[in-house]
Amino acid sequence: AAAAAAAAAEAAAKPRDPDAPASVIADLQAADLSVLPKAIALLVTGAPDFKEQVAAAIANLCPTIVDQDGSMKVAIASAGAIPPLVGLLKASMSDVQKQAARALHNLTSKNVENKNAVVEAGAVPMLLALMKRGAPPVREQVVGVLRNLTGGGRPENKASVADAGAISTMLLVLPAVSPEVQIHIAVILYNLANNSAERRTAIAKEGGILAMIKLLGGGVAHVQKEAADTLRVLTVASQPLCMEVAAGGGLPHLAAMLKSDMPDVKKRAGLLRDSLVKHGGRGVRAAMESAIAKAS
């Protein structure tokens, strides 16, 4: 014990090396942005554990609840962090992948320029590969990045995500992922379908209608309401797709949601019901009325 205490005292007496990886990481964790160039260099050339720690520190600095004015996101991106973080999506260690994706998730929240930079850095194919083969904790972060990239921003970003095969990938992994990831996937499909007849058709052809119907029947309220929104945007102004919802068994699930004790679930179900009745024709209207009557 005496020897250990002496060693600790000797270490404490040594001057701190500000360029040592541990010092750089500690300073970054303390929100000292002056060390960003050194920290970003560690993302490129550091040992895997240093890469993971730097990515985690960046992720912790820029969630919206912390970075309320968005200045951290701007500073980190301006320092050049996005390309090396994208590169870490190909790391061999899943913990490094997870923290890199978490950092990108937070950096792209409510920041159009960062979304553009992530797409331009070639992240989309890597993100989709991780959705297929990544560990579950990695997927949970990756899907958030994809949700951000398909949200507000350049229309070209949505096109880049869709063109890279996102629709088939999302629908492939949907049955196997957690409800939290299913929520994100439903929103991604909504984002891709919204204002694009071409992508709505592509989602329907890949089996998106039946996939969303299964989510309606899964009984998880937060998943149900996002699935209802996605079905609404998929079927708008399309009688054949409205009929597919009815033929696929969606209406009994929808009728049950209309009786939910959760106001938001009931509201989303009502919006989908109204859209199906409006665009689906007499047959869908009659089937909807029958399903509601049976649920009463």
Backbone bond lengths (Angstrom), bond angles and torsions (degrees), N, CA, C in turn:
res aa  C-N    CA-C-N  psi(-1)  N-CA   C-N-CA  omega(-1)  CA-C   N-CA-C  phi
1 A - - - 1.458 - - 1.513 111.35 -
2 A 1.351 114.86 -39.24 1.463 119.01 179.22 1.516 110.96 -64.79
3 A 1.353 116.21 -39.24 1.463 120.20 179.35 1.518 110.53 -65.13
4 A 1.336 117.25 -41.02 1.465 121.22 179.42 1.520 110.74 -64.52
5 A 1.324 115.52 -41.25 1.462 119.26 179.05 1.517 110.94 -64.79
6 A 1.330 115.61 -38.95 1.458 119.24 178.59 1.521 111.49 -65.33
7 A 1.334 115.89 -40.73 1.473 119.98 178.45 1.515 110.84 -64.25
8 A 1.330 116.96 -40.58 1.464 120.37 179.04 1.515 111.01 -65.64
9 A 1.334 115.79 -39.37 1.457 119.27 178.65 1.521 111.57 -65.97
10 E 1.349 114.78 -38.13 1.469 118.76 177.99 1.517 111.55 -65.27
11 A 1.357 115.85 -41.42 1.464 119.88 178.88 1.517 111.08 -64.59
12 A 1.325 116.00 -39.66 1.465 119.58 -179.61 1.520 111.59 -66.90
13 A 1.340 115.55 -29.32 1.463 119.54 -178.38 1.523 112.74 -76.17
14 K 1.329 116.43 -22.18 1.460 120.04 -179.42 1.518 110.61 -68.52
15 P 1.331 117.53 141.82 1.462 119.31 177.47 1.525 111.01 -64.90
16 R 1.298 116.30 142.33 1.466 121.63 -179.20 1.522 109.69 -73.77
17 D 1.319 115.45 130.46 1.466 120.65 177.41 1.523 108.24 -88.97
18 P 1.335 119.64 108.62 1.465 120.55 -176.31 1.521 113.93 -67.84
19 D 1.346 115.98 -16.53 1.466 119.15 179.94 1.524 113.16 -93.11
20 A 1.307 117.64 -6.29 1.466 120.35 178.35 1.522 109.66 -66.45
21 P 1.315 117.48 141.71 1.471 119.11 -178.96 1.523 113.85 -51.73
22 A 1.321 117.08 -42.12 1.472 119.14 -179.17 1.523 111.14 -62.63
23 S 1.335 116.84 -36.90 1.462 120.28 179.25 1.523 110.81 -69.83
24 V 1.315 116.30 -43.87 1.465 120.64 179.34 1.522 110.56 -59.95
25 I 1.325 115.94 -45.19 1.464 120.25 -178.82 1.526 110.40 -65.05
26 A 1.333 116.68 -42.89 1.467 119.66 179.41 1.525 110.92 -62.22
27 D 1.327 116.58 -40.53 1.469 119.82 179.15 1.532 110.97 -66.31
28 L 1.325 115.94 -40.54 1.461 118.69 178.47 1.521 110.77 -65.46
29 Q 1.304 116.83 -40.45 1.464 120.24 177.56 1.524 111.76 -61.49
30 A 1.328 115.34 -27.49 1.465 120.55 177.77 1.524 112.27 -88.27
31 A 1.338 116.11 11.81 1.473 123.34 176.89 1.524 112.84 68.23
32 D 1.322 116.58 29.76 1.462 121.08 172.71 1.521 108.11 -87.16
33 L 1.322 116.58 97.11 1.458 120.55 -174.61 1.522 113.01 -75.35
34 S 1.317 117.38 -7.94 1.462 118.89 177.68 1.529 111.84 -66.28
35 V 1.338 117.15 -19.00 1.471 119.95 -179.78 1.524 111.92 -91.83
36 L 1.322 117.99 5.49 1.466 119.57 -177.61 1.531 113.99 -54.78
37 P 1.334 119.56 -45.07 1.471 117.36 178.79 1.533 113.01 -57.78
38 K 1.323 117.18 -41.65 1.464 120.39 178.08 1.524 110.55 -67.42
39 A 1.319 116.45 -39.82 1.465 120.04 -179.49 1.524 110.84 -65.97
40 I 1.317 116.40 -41.09 1.467 119.83 179.68 1.523 110.30 -66.59
41 A 1.342 117.13 -35.05 1.465 119.48 175.32 1.525 110.66 -61.56
42 L 1.325 117.22 -36.42 1.465 120.14 177.04 1.528 111.67 -64.93
43 L 1.337 116.52 -32.84 1.464 119.16 176.68 1.528 111.30 -61.01
44 V 1.316 116.12 -27.96 1.459 120.87 -176.61 1.526 111.74 -92.70
45 T 1.341 117.02 -45.87 1.460 120.31 -170.49 1.524 114.16 -116.00
46 G 1.322 118.32 -5.00 1.454 120.25 -176.31 1.513 113.28 -74.67
47 A 1.319 114.98 167.47 1.463 120.85 173.65 1.525 109.22 -65.77
48 P 1.333 117.95 156.93 1.480 119.92 -177.14 1.523 114.49 -53.16
49 D 1.348 117.15 -39.31 1.463 117.07 -178.85 1.519 111.72 -69.03
50 F 1.343 117.70 -32.12 1.461 120.11 175.57 1.530 110.78 -69.01
51 K 1.321 116.44 -40.94 1.472 120.17 177.43 1.526 110.50 -58.95
52 E 1.321 115.04 -44.80 1.463 119.64 179.97 1.527 111.20 -61.93
53 Q 1.335 116.35 -43.64 1.465 120.22 -177.68 1.532 111.96 -67.90
54 V 1.327 117.05 -38.75 1.469 119.56 178.31 1.528 109.87 -66.45
55 A 1.336 117.13 -45.82 1.463 119.97 178.72 1.519 111.17 -59.93
56 A 1.328 116.68 -41.18 1.468 120.44 178.98 1.523 111.04 -65.00
57 A 1.334 116.54 -40.05 1.466 119.59 178.74 1.520 110.99 -63.61
58 I 1.334 116.71 -41.68 1.469 120.11 177.35 1.523 110.15 -62.44
59 A 1.331 115.74 -44.09 1.468 119.49 179.31 1.518 111.13 -59.50
60 N 1.319 116.49 -38.80 1.466 120.19 -177.80 1.521 112.95 -72.90
61 L 1.324 117.09 -20.62 1.464 120.43 -177.65 1.525 113.37 -83.09
62 C 1.341 116.90 -21.52 1.466 116.34 -167.59 1.529 117.54 -125.01
63 P 1.341 121.08 17.83 1.474 116.31 168.09 1.520 109.48 -66.67
64 T 1.301 116.55 151.20 1.463 120.94 -174.07 1.516 112.30 -58.60
65 I 1.338 117.65 -33.58 1.460 120.09 -178.84 1.525 111.44 -65.32
66 V 1.344 116.94 -25.74 1.466 122.00 178.07 1.519 110.31 -95.25
67 D 1.319 115.82 -49.45 1.473 123.14 -176.46 1.526 109.05 -94.21
68 Q 1.312 116.16 68.36 1.461 120.04 -169.74 1.527 113.59 -65.77
69 D 1.314 117.76 -31.73 1.462 119.66 179.71 1.523 112.53 -95.33
70 G 1.330 117.27 -0.38 1.458 121.23 177.16 1.510 115.39 78.24
71 S 1.328 117.98 4.21 1.470 120.03 -174.79 1.524 112.11 -68.75
72 M 1.328 117.36 -33.42 1.458 120.05 178.14 1.528 110.83 -63.38
73 K 1.318 116.20 -44.88 1.464 119.97 179.08 1.521 111.10 -57.72
74 V 1.327 115.44 -43.96 1.463 120.31 -178.78 1.519 110.45 -64.53
75 A 1.319 116.57 -46.23 1.468 120.59 -177.34 1.527 111.46 -64.13
76 I 1.324 116.35 -43.40 1.463 120.22 -178.13 1.525 110.76 -66.05
77 A 1.326 116.26 -43.12 1.460 119.20 178.58 1.523 111.23 -67.58
78 S 1.314 117.16 -40.71 1.470 120.85 -179.52 1.521 111.71 -63.62
79 A 1.333 116.23 -28.76 1.458 120.30 178.48 1.530 112.49 -76.19
80 G 1.347 116.72 -8.45 1.462 120.12 176.31 1.505 115.42 97.39
81 A 1.332 117.91 23.88 1.464 120.18 -175.28 1.522 113.81 -76.03
82 I 1.319 117.80 -26.10 1.470 118.62 -170.26 1.527 113.22 -65.56
83 P 1.334 121.63 -49.92 1.475 118.54 -179.37 1.523 114.43 -57.16
84 P 1.348 120.32 -45.41 1.476 117.00 178.26 1.524 113.37 -67.55
85 L 1.331 117.89 -31.96 1.470 119.14 175.09 1.525 110.27 -64.10
86 V 1.324 116.80 -41.42 1.466 120.09 176.32 1.526 109.93 -61.36
87 G 1.314 117.00 -40.92 1.459 120.37 178.63 1.520 112.38 -60.16
88 L 1.333 117.12 -33.07 1.465 120.46 -179.05 1.528 112.84 -71.76
89 L 1.325 117.89 -11.29 1.456 119.24 174.23 1.533 111.09 -63.41
90 K 1.329 116.47 -18.73 1.468 121.39 178.01 1.529 111.95 -97.94
91 A 1.317 117.55 8.48 1.464 120.77 -179.93 1.523 110.45 -60.91
92 S 1.319 115.61 154.84 1.464 119.55 -178.50 1.523 112.39 -79.85
93 M 1.326 117.56 -19.19 1.465 121.43 -177.66 1.521 110.15 -100.07
94 S 1.322 116.09 129.91 1.461 119.51 -175.97 1.532 111.97 -66.89
95 D 1.324 117.72 -30.14 1.462 119.35 179.05 1.526 111.03 -65.19
96 V 1.332 116.52 -36.48 1.470 120.43 176.33 1.527 109.59 -67.94
97 Q 1.324 117.22 -44.14 1.466 121.18 177.61 1.522 110.78 -57.50
98 K 1.324 115.71 -44.49 1.469 120.46 -177.41 1.523 111.22 -61.43
99 Q 1.327 117.18 -47.56 1.459 119.58 -177.28 1.525 111.39 -69.92
100 A 1.321 117.46 -34.99 1.464 119.59 175.67 1.529 110.58 -63.71
101 A 1.333 116.06 -44.49 1.457 119.57 178.86 1.522 111.19 -66.11
102 R 1.334 116.95 -37.58 1.469 120.12 177.95 1.519 111.00 -63.14
103 A 1.335 115.85 -41.33 1.465 119.41 177.62 1.529 110.72 -63.40
104 L 1.324 117.09 -44.24 1.470 120.45 178.92 1.523 111.15 -65.68
105 H 1.326 116.23 -36.60 1.463 120.93 176.93 1.527 109.90 -57.62
106 N 1.329 116.29 -49.94 1.459 119.79 -177.70 1.523 112.65 -71.81
107 L 1.333 116.74 -36.15 1.466 119.88 -179.83 1.523 112.43 -66.11
108 T 1.325 116.95 -29.38 1.466 120.32 -177.25 1.517 113.40 -92.96
109 S 1.323 117.25 0.97 1.461 119.77 178.48 1.528 109.94 -76.00
110 K 1.315 115.92 117.56 1.462 122.32 176.47 1.536 112.63 57.54
111 N 1.339 116.22 36.53 1.465 120.12 177.05 1.527 108.43 -142.71
112 V 1.315 115.69 101.33 1.459 121.14 -174.52 1.523 111.35 -63.92
113 E 1.332 117.33 -42.56 1.454 120.39 -177.75 1.521 111.53 -61.79
114 N 1.325 116.90 -39.70 1.463 119.71 178.88 1.526 111.69 -68.82
115 K 1.318 116.94 -35.90 1.470 119.38 174.43 1.522 110.02 -59.35
116 N 1.319 115.86 -46.15 1.460 119.83 179.48 1.528 110.56 -60.27
117 A 1.326 116.22 -43.34 1.464 120.34 -177.83 1.522 111.61 -63.98
118 V 1.322 117.16 -38.08 1.467 120.72 179.28 1.525 110.21 -65.49
119 V 1.321 116.87 -43.88 1.471 120.00 177.72 1.522 110.28 -63.62
120 E 1.326 116.40 -45.05 1.466 120.58 -177.70 1.526 112.31 -66.35
121 A 1.333 116.55 -24.40 1.462 120.13 177.53 1.524 112.76 -79.75
122 G 1.322 117.00 0.35 1.463 120.80 176.56 1.514 114.94 83.72
123 A 1.330 116.68 26.52 1.466 119.49 -174.52 1.515 114.21 -74.05
124 V 1.323 117.80 -29.10 1.470 119.41 -167.82 1.531 113.34 -58.55
125 P 1.336 120.31 -49.65 1.476 118.02 178.99 1.525 112.77 -60.65
126 M 1.340 116.85 -35.80 1.468 119.58 178.75 1.528 111.12 -67.08
127 L 1.319 115.75 -41.31 1.467 119.91 178.86 1.524 111.10 -62.00
128 L 1.312 116.44 -42.59 1.460 119.67 -179.47 1.523 111.31 -68.78
129 A 1.326 117.03 -35.31 1.467 119.67 176.17 1.529 110.34 -63.62
130 L 1.331 116.84 -39.04 1.460 119.94 178.43 1.525 111.91 -70.62
131 M 1.326 117.70 -30.18 1.466 119.56 174.54 1.522 110.30 -62.96
132 K 1.322 117.28 -33.49 1.461 120.58 -179.72 1.524 112.25 -80.07
133 R 1.338 115.92 -42.83 1.465 118.75 -168.29 1.520 114.36 -122.66
134 G 1.312 118.15 -2.59 1.461 120.42 -177.16 1.515 112.32 -73.48
135 A 1.328 115.27 158.07 1.465 120.76 174.61 1.526 109.47 -64.59
136 P 1.329 117.96 152.00 1.470 119.77 -177.88 1.529 114.70 -51.80
137 P 1.340 120.23 -42.80 1.475 117.90 178.41 1.527 113.05 -64.17
138 V 1.324 116.22 -29.25 1.472 119.92 177.08 1.527 109.65 -71.17
139 R 1.310 116.45 -45.65 1.470 120.66 178.63 1.525 111.70 -55.59
140 E 1.326 115.81 -38.86 1.467 119.47 -176.74 1.526 112.07 -61.35
141 Q 1.330 116.56 -29.77 1.461 120.38 177.42 1.522 111.33 -88.40
142 V 1.328 116.12 -41.00 1.465 121.11 -178.59 1.523 110.91 -58.71
143 V 1.338 116.70 -43.24 1.460 119.42 -177.23 1.523 110.81 -64.62
144 G 1.338 116.58 -30.28 1.458 119.66 176.24 1.516 112.22 -67.94
145 V 1.328 116.82 -37.40 1.468 119.71 175.92 1.526 109.82 -62.67
146 L 1.323 116.63 -46.68 1.466 120.26 -179.48 1.524 111.30 -63.20
147 R 1.322 116.75 -36.98 1.471 119.08 176.06 1.522 110.07 -61.46
148 N 1.333 117.07 -44.11 1.460 119.76 179.03 1.529 111.87 -63.83
149 L 1.328 116.54 -42.44 1.463 120.21 -176.86 1.525 111.90 -65.33
150 T 1.342 117.22 -29.90 1.461 119.75 -179.45 1.525 112.32 -92.69
151 G 1.314 116.61 -1.97 1.462 120.36 177.21 1.521 110.78 -83.96
152 G 1.332 116.32 -148.58 1.455 119.80 -177.18 1.512 112.10 -58.69
153 G 1.311 116.06 140.78 1.459 120.86 -178.68 1.508 110.48 147.92
154 R 1.326 115.93 -158.66 1.462 120.30 -179.29 1.524 111.20 -68.12
155 P 1.321 118.10 135.22 1.468 119.16 173.82 1.527 112.17 -57.04
156 E 1.328 115.69 -29.14 1.467 119.09 -179.78 1.518 112.25 -62.36
157 N 1.330 117.05 -28.13 1.467 119.17 178.88 1.521 111.02 -66.45
158 K 1.327 116.20 -43.26 1.468 119.12 175.94 1.523 110.23 -59.28
159 A 1.329 115.57 -44.08 1.464 119.48 -179.47 1.523 110.92 -62.06
160 S 1.334 116.88 -40.10 1.461 120.19 179.78 1.522 111.10 -63.06
161 V 1.319 116.87 -41.49 1.463 121.15 -179.83 1.530 110.17 -66.63
162 A 1.329 115.82 -45.44 1.468 119.20 -179.64 1.522 111.09 -65.66
163 D 1.326 117.22 -43.31 1.461 120.82 -177.10 1.525 112.60 -65.81
164 A 1.325 116.36 -23.82 1.466 119.88 179.20 1.530 112.78 -81.12
165 G 1.336 117.04 -0.72 1.462 120.54 177.22 1.511 114.65 98.99
166 A 1.329 116.58 23.21 1.465 119.55 -175.87 1.516 112.77 -63.26
167 I 1.324 117.68 -38.22 1.466 119.70 -174.89 1.526 110.92 -61.13
168 S 1.326 116.39 -51.27 1.463 119.12 -179.38 1.527 111.15 -65.60
169 T 1.334 116.87 -36.27 1.463 119.75 179.69 1.524 111.21 -65.60
170 M 1.331 116.83 -45.88 1.463 119.91 -179.23 1.526 110.97 -60.82
171 L 1.305 116.35 -43.91 1.465 119.53 -177.64 1.525 111.54 -72.18
172 L 1.342 117.03 -28.95 1.460 120.69 177.88 1.520 111.40 -66.15
173 V 1.322 116.92 -44.90 1.471 119.84 -174.10 1.527 112.70 -87.64
174 L 1.320 117.38 -14.56 1.463 121.50 -173.09 1.528 114.22 -50.15
175 P 1.340 120.12 -46.98 1.477 118.86 -176.65 1.527 113.80 -67.80
176 A 1.338 117.32 -20.25 1.462 120.33 -171.02 1.521 114.05 -99.07
177 V 1.322 118.18 -4.67 1.463 120.10 -173.20 1.527 111.19 -102.34
178 S 1.308 115.62 169.74 1.462 121.81 -178.42 1.531 110.99 -69.92
179 P 1.330 117.37 161.01 1.468 119.53 176.61 1.526 112.86 -56.61
180 E 1.328 117.67 -35.51 1.461 119.83 179.32 1.521 111.10 -62.52
181 V 1.326 117.01 -41.52 1.462 120.59 178.53 1.530 110.29 -71.46
182 Q 1.337 117.05 -35.80 1.463 120.30 176.70 1.528 111.34 -59.63
183 I 1.328 116.52 -38.52 1.466 119.86 177.14 1.523 110.06 -58.78
184 H 1.330 116.67 -48.38 1.463 120.53 -179.91 1.533 111.26 -61.38
185 I 1.328 116.19 -42.14 1.471 119.61 -179.07 1.530 110.33 -62.75
186 A 1.319 117.08 -43.27 1.467 119.87 177.99 1.528 110.39 -59.41
187 V 1.324 116.81 -40.75 1.470 119.96 179.37 1.524 110.72 -68.60
188 I 1.324 117.78 -39.57 1.472 120.61 177.18 1.523 110.05 -59.25
189 L 1.330 116.81 -46.09 1.466 120.02 179.38 1.525 110.85 -64.31
190 Y 1.335 116.37 -38.22 1.471 119.73 174.73 1.524 109.95 -59.40
191 N 1.332 116.33 -48.63 1.462 120.17 -178.15 1.524 111.71 -60.03
192 L 1.335 116.00 -41.82 1.462 119.42 -179.13 1.525 111.40 -69.52
193 A 1.326 117.22 -35.85 1.464 120.96 -177.21 1.524 112.48 -76.54
194 N 1.316 116.35 -31.82 1.459 120.32 -173.34 1.525 111.12 -62.63
195 N 1.317 115.75 126.69 1.467 122.91 178.27 1.524 113.79 64.82
196 S 1.323 117.56 24.04 1.463 120.41 177.13 1.521 109.75 -143.13
197 A 1.302 116.09 99.72 1.464 120.24 178.12 1.524 110.89 -61.96
198 E 1.324 115.96 -35.72 1.466 120.04 -179.08 1.523 111.52 -63.40
199 R 1.341 115.97 -44.59 1.460 118.16 -179.14 1.527 111.18 -74.63
200 R 1.338 118.33 -30.95 1.467 119.58 174.18 1.521 110.20 -59.67
201 T 1.305 115.54 -44.91 1.464 119.94 178.73 1.513 111.11 -62.53
202 A 1.327 116.69 -41.81 1.466 120.53 -179.30 1.526 111.10 -63.55
203 I 1.321 117.18 -41.78 1.468 120.77 179.36 1.518 110.41 -64.23
204 A 1.324 116.54 -43.14 1.460 120.09 178.93 1.524 111.25 -62.90
205 K 1.337 117.02 -41.65 1.465 120.61 -179.37 1.522 111.87 -65.87
206 E 1.325 116.64 -28.65 1.467 120.64 179.46 1.529 112.34 -83.59
207 G 1.327 117.30 1.61 1.453 120.20 178.54 1.516 114.63 95.08
208 G 1.326 115.52 19.81 1.452 119.65 -176.10 1.516 114.60 -65.93
209 I 1.340 117.70 -32.09 1.467 120.12 -179.94 1.524 110.67 -64.00
210 L 1.314 116.29 -50.17 1.466 119.59 -179.51 1.523 111.36 -66.01
211 A 1.331 117.03 -34.35 1.466 120.03 178.65 1.522 110.89 -63.40
212 M 1.336 116.74 -41.73 1.468 119.97 179.19 1.526 110.95 -70.22
213 I 1.338 117.17 -34.53 1.465 119.99 176.65 1.529 110.22 -61.25
214 K 1.330 117.09 -40.86 1.473 120.24 178.24 1.527 110.82 -61.18
215 L 1.337 116.68 -36.89 1.460 119.18 177.73 1.522 110.90 -68.11
216 L 1.318 117.01 -36.25 1.469 119.46 176.22 1.528 110.85 -59.29
217 G 1.326 115.23 -36.89 1.469 119.66 -177.13 1.513 114.12 -86.99
218 G 1.333 116.86 0.46 1.461 119.45 -175.54 1.508 114.65 -79.02
219 G 1.327 117.52 -15.48 1.453 120.47 175.15 1.518 116.11 82.77
220 V 1.337 118.30 1.66 1.467 121.01 178.57 1.525 107.36 -95.06
221 A 1.316 116.52 111.46 1.464 121.04 -167.42 1.528 113.24 -57.37
222 H 1.327 117.16 -45.68 1.464 118.99 -176.40 1.526 111.41 -68.43
223 V 1.328 116.41 -30.15 1.468 120.08 174.62 1.523 109.68 -71.86
224 Q 1.317 116.93 -43.10 1.465 121.51 -178.04 1.529 111.96 -57.27
225 K 1.322 116.31 -44.97 1.466 117.48 -174.29 1.527 111.68 -69.08
226 E 1.344 117.32 -33.94 1.462 118.62 177.08 1.531 110.74 -72.26
227 A 1.332 116.30 -37.29 1.462 119.74 176.67 1.521 110.98 -63.55
228 A 1.331 117.03 -38.44 1.466 120.70 178.09 1.527 110.79 -63.00
229 D 1.321 116.82 -42.86 1.461 119.70 177.76 1.521 111.59 -62.21
230 T 1.343 115.72 -41.43 1.465 119.37 -179.63 1.519 110.81 -65.94
231 L 1.324 117.44 -41.78 1.467 119.72 176.59 1.518 111.22 -62.45
232 R 1.307 116.49 -37.38 1.475 119.31 -179.62 1.526 110.98 -62.63
233 V 1.323 117.20 -45.35 1.457 119.09 -177.99 1.529 111.00 -73.40
234 L 1.330 116.78 -29.05 1.463 119.70 178.46 1.523 112.25 -69.88
235 T 1.320 117.00 -35.32 1.463 120.28 -171.29 1.521 114.02 -98.95
236 V 1.315 118.15 -3.33 1.460 120.28 -176.17 1.526 109.93 -58.47
237 A 1.324 115.25 132.17 1.473 122.74 177.52 1.530 113.04 61.37
238 S 1.334 117.42 22.16 1.471 119.98 178.97 1.518 109.87 -130.73
239 Q 1.334 116.26 98.77 1.456 120.04 178.19 1.532 112.38 -60.06
240 P 1.337 118.71 -41.80 1.474 117.81 179.82 1.531 113.06 -61.08
241 L 1.325 117.77 -38.68 1.461 119.18 -179.63 1.524 111.46 -74.62
242 C 1.326 117.52 -33.25 1.466 119.76 172.40 1.521 110.33 -61.13
243 M 1.317 115.59 -41.17 1.461 119.88 177.99 1.523 111.16 -66.21
244 E 1.337 117.09 -32.13 1.464 120.34 177.60 1.528 110.66 -65.92
245 V 1.324 117.03 -36.83 1.466 119.99 176.28 1.523 110.28 -61.25
246 A 1.328 115.77 -43.67 1.462 119.69 179.24 1.525 111.25 -66.72
247 A 1.336 116.53 -46.53 1.460 120.70 -178.43 1.527 111.59 -66.47
248 G 1.339 117.00 -28.83 1.458 121.11 -177.58 1.513 114.33 -83.96
249 G 1.326 117.30 3.77 1.453 120.26 176.54 1.515 114.69 87.14
250 G 1.335 116.85 18.85 1.448 119.51 -177.13 1.519 115.22 -77.32
251 L 1.329 117.43 -26.23 1.463 119.28 -171.66 1.524 114.39 -69.08
252 P 1.335 120.70 -39.20 1.476 118.47 175.04 1.533 112.64 -61.13
253 H 1.328 117.08 -39.35 1.470 119.91 176.59 1.528 110.34 -62.73
254 L 1.324 115.48 -41.40 1.465 120.23 -179.66 1.527 110.54 -65.82
255 A 1.322 116.32 -40.63 1.469 119.84 178.42 1.524 111.01 -62.32
256 A 1.330 116.91 -38.69 1.465 120.21 177.65 1.525 110.92 -65.74
257 M 1.327 116.71 -38.61 1.470 120.18 178.69 1.526 111.33 -64.75
258 L 1.318 116.92 -32.68 1.466 120.43 178.98 1.526 112.10 -64.78
259 K 1.327 117.23 -17.39 1.463 121.70 177.80 1.524 112.43 -100.08
260 S 1.338 116.57 7.21 1.460 120.61 -176.56 1.531 111.87 -61.96
261 D 1.327 115.01 149.47 1.458 120.52 174.49 1.527 111.84 -80.39
262 M 1.340 116.32 -9.11 1.464 120.24 -179.01 1.532 108.76 -93.17
263 P 1.318 117.94 115.79 1.467 120.65 -175.53 1.522 113.79 -55.44
264 D 1.321 117.40 -38.90 1.463 118.85 -176.50 1.519 111.37 -70.07
265 V 1.335 116.55 -37.33 1.465 119.80 176.81 1.523 109.76 -63.88
266 K 1.326 116.22 -45.58 1.467 120.68 178.89 1.529 111.19 -61.33
267 K 1.334 116.68 -39.67 1.460 120.64 -179.64 1.528 111.45 -64.80
268 R 1.331 116.15 -47.07 1.480 119.23 -179.82 1.522 110.62 -64.08
269 A 1.335 116.22 -38.85 1.464 119.50 177.93 1.514 110.74 -63.91
270 G 1.327 116.93 -39.70 1.460 120.04 179.07 1.514 112.39 -64.27
271 L 1.320 116.62 -38.84 1.468 120.20 178.13 1.524 110.80 -64.44
272 L 1.337 117.02 -41.76 1.459 119.91 178.35 1.520 110.80 -67.01
273 R 1.326 117.04 -43.63 1.477 120.55 177.83 1.524 110.30 -56.27
274 D 1.326 116.94 -48.77 1.463 120.36 -177.33 1.520 111.49 -62.38
275 S 1.342 116.50 -38.39 1.456 119.82 -179.81 1.522 111.52 -68.85
276 L 1.333 116.42 -41.56 1.467 119.52 178.80 1.523 111.39 -64.09
277 V 1.314 116.13 -41.51 1.464 120.14 179.11 1.525 110.45 -65.42
278 K 1.323 116.53 -39.08 1.464 120.74 -178.81 1.524 112.25 -67.93
279 H 1.323 116.66 -42.34 1.466 120.32 -171.19 1.525 113.91 -103.80
280 G 1.339 117.21 -9.76 1.456 118.57 -171.83 1.506 116.24 -92.28
281 G 1.328 117.42 -11.46 1.455 119.28 -179.97 1.519 113.04 86.50
282 R 1.310 115.94 -178.78 1.470 121.50 -173.64 1.513 112.61 -62.63
283 G 1.322 116.57 -39.40 1.460 119.23 -177.19 1.517 112.39 -62.90
284 V 1.322 116.47 -43.89 1.468 120.36 179.53 1.524 109.72 -68.29
285 R 1.329 116.46 -39.33 1.460 120.04 178.94 1.530 110.44 -60.34
286 A 1.334 116.39 -45.34 1.468 119.97 -179.52 1.534 110.66 -65.83
287 A 1.320 116.55 -40.19 1.468 120.44 -179.98 1.538 110.25 -65.83
288 M 1.310 116.92 -36.66 1.467 120.79 179.62 1.529 109.49 -67.24
289 E 1.328 116.50 -43.88 1.466 120.06 179.32 1.520 110.55 -62.58
290 S 1.327 116.81 -38.47 1.464 120.14 178.58 1.519 111.61 -66.13
291 A 1.324 116.60 -41.52 1.464 120.03 -179.68 1.512 111.47 -65.13
292 I 1.329 115.87 -38.78 1.474 119.97 178.49 1.513 110.56 -66.38
293 A 1.335 116.26 -41.28 1.464 120.26 179.66 1.524 110.70 -62.94
294 K 1.322 117.65 -41.60 1.465 121.03 -179.80 1.519 111.83 -67.56
295 A 1.343 116.87 -30.04 1.457 120.48 -178.81 1.524 111.96 -79.20
296 S 1.344 116.96 -13.98 1.482 120.57 -176.12 1.528 111.09 -76.61
